[in-house]
Amino acid sequence: MWFENSRESLRRQWLEAWRKGQTGAILSPLEDSLVKLVSEHPEYHAWLEGGETVVNADFSVVHGQTNPFLHLSMHLALREQISTNRPAGIERIHQRLARRLGSAHEAEHRMMDPLGRALWEAQRAGVAPDEQRYLDELARL
């Protein structure tokens, strides 16, 4: 299941980790990270407990809908980047922003737009993300 990366299978991983976390089941390191992230977003708890009905849900920015799976996944990506300091310098930027905002979590929220932009631009151009441009944008936060 971990190697299948369809939208539905990735969403099911979030749901399964949350379910396991709620029942006290033993979690893998990845599941533990997913549960911690969901725990920090109580606004998603009841929704995620909708189970299979949320797997195929569509979200429209035009209608002001936030995609919980995308939001949580961006937190996960940022935490991975910060923990490995890749791209080099992101850990320092995050620490500075967290001090200024009073929260590492809020710093991640601010960092999401530049991350999303970097990924979108890279995908659109068919190239790897421009790490320096991404870091420069983060440094301006």
C-alpha positions in Angstrom: 0.0 0.0 0.0 2.8 2.4 0.7 4.1 2.2 -2.8 0.7 2.8 -4.4 0.4 6.6 -4.6 -3.1 7.2 -6.0 -4.9 10.1 -4.4 -7.3 7.6 -2.8 -4.6 5.4 -1.3 -2.7 8.4 0.1 -5.9 9.7 1.7 -6.6 6.3 3.2 -3.2 6.3 4.8 -4.2 9.5 6.7 -7.6 8.0 7.7 -6.1 4.7 8.8 -3.4 6.4 10.8 -6.0 8.6 12.5 -8.2 5.6 13.3 -5.3 3.6 14.7 -4.2 6.6 16.8 -7.7 6.9 18.2 -7.8 3.3 19.2 -4.4 3.2 20.8 -3.0 0.8 18.2 0.8 0.6 17.6 1.8 3.1 15.0 4.6 3.1 12.5 6.9 6.2 12.7 5.1 7.6 9.6 1.7 7.0 11.1 2.8 8.6 14.4 3.8 11.7 12.4 0.4 11.7 10.6 -1.5 11.4 13.9 0.5 14.2 15.5 -0.3 16.5 12.6 -4.0 15.6 12.6 -4.1 16.2 16.4 -2.9 19.7 15.8 -5.9 20.4 13.5 -9.0 19.7 15.6 -11.1 21.3 12.9 -10.5 18.2 10.8 -11.2 15.5 13.4 -14.9 15.0 12.9 -14.5 15.3 9.1 -11.7 12.6 9.0 -13.9 10.3 11.0 -16.3 10.3 8.0 -14.1 7.4 6.8 -14.5 6.3 3.2 -16.8 9.1 2.3 -14.0 11.6 2.5 -11.6 9.6 0.3 -13.2 10.8 -2.9 -14.2 14.3 -1.8 -13.3 17.1 -4.1 -12.3 20.5 -2.9 -12.7 23.7 -4.9 -10.6 26.8 -4.1 -13.2 28.7 -6.1 -15.8 27.8 -3.5 -13.3 28.6 -0.6 -12.8 25.0 0.3 -9.6 23.9 2.0 -8.4 20.4 1.2 -7.5 18.9 4.6 -5.3 16.2 3.0 -3.3 18.8 1.0 -3.0 21.0 4.1 -1.8 18.2 6.3 0.6 16.9 3.6 2.2 20.3 3.2 2.9 20.3 6.9 4.4 16.9 6.6 6.6 18.0 3.7 7.7 21.1 5.5 8.6 19.1 8.6 10.7 16.7 6.6 12.5 19.7 4.9 13.1 21.3 8.3 14.3 18.2 10.0 16.8 17.5 7.2 17.6 21.1 6.5 17.0 20.5 2.9 17.1 22.8 1.1 20.0 24.0 3.1 19.0 27.0 5.2 15.3 26.2 5.6 15.8 25.1 9.3 17.2 28.5 10.2 14.4 30.3 8.3 11.8 28.2 10.1 13.3 28.9 13.5 13.4 32.6 12.9 9.8 32.7 11.7 8.6 30.5 14.6 10.2 32.9 17.1 8.6 35.9 15.4 5.2 34.3 15.2 5.4 32.5 18.5 4.7 29.0 17.1 6.5 26.5 14.8 3.0 25.4 13.6 2.1 29.0 12.5 5.5 29.3 10.8 4.7 26.2 8.8 1.3 27.8 7.8 3.2 30.8 6.5 5.7 28.7 4.6 3.0 26.7 2.8 2.3 29.3 0.1 6.0 29.5 -1.1 6.2 25.7 -1.0 3.0 25.4 -3.0 4.2 28.0 -5.5 7.6 26.3 -5.9 6.0 22.9 -6.5 3.4 24.3 -9.0 6.0 26.2 -11.0 8.3 23.2 -11.2 5.5 20.9 -12.2 4.3 23.4 -14.8 7.8 23.7 -16.3 8.6 20.0 -16.0 11.7 20.7 -13.9 12.9 20.2 -10.4 11.9 23.0 -8.0 14.2 26.0 -7.9 15.5 25.7 -4.3 17.2 29.0 -4.2 14.1 30.9 -5.4 12.1 28.9 -2.8 14.5 29.8 0.0 14.6 33.5 -1.1 10.8 33.6 -1.0 10.8 32.0 2.5 13.4 34.4 3.7 11.1 37.3 2.9 8.4 36.0 5.2 
